[in-house]
Amino acid sequence: MSTFIEADDTGTLHLPPSLLPHPGPGRRYRVAVEGGQVIVDEAAAPQPEAATREAWMKELEGRRARGATGRTGTPLQEILDDARGERS
């Protein structure tokens, strides 16, 4: 079964809820083009900022407990790079 949709005057396509996986307000979808086809699937919900901050603070507390901070410990930039996963 096919459903036809038209772009509006700005080129925007509006999909009816029946075409979306788990439709509803606030849902996020990933749209990709693969082999000339547009693929729409549900995207993972972003982590709440508070949860991310909490994980970062736990990591920092762990470093403090190991004595990896302060004047004689690891430089702050190195700690932040590690926490962000930017160091190799």
Number of C-alpha atoms within 10 A of each C-alpha: 2 4 7 5 10 10 9 9 7 6 8 9 11 10 12 10 10 8 10 14 12 13 14 9 6 7 13 15 17 10 12 12 9 8 7 7 8 9 12 14 13 14 11 10 10 7 8 8 8 9 10 11 11 11 12 15 13 12 15 17 14 13 16 13 10 10 12 17 18 10 8 8 13 13 12 13 9 13 18 14 12 13 16 10 9 9 10 5
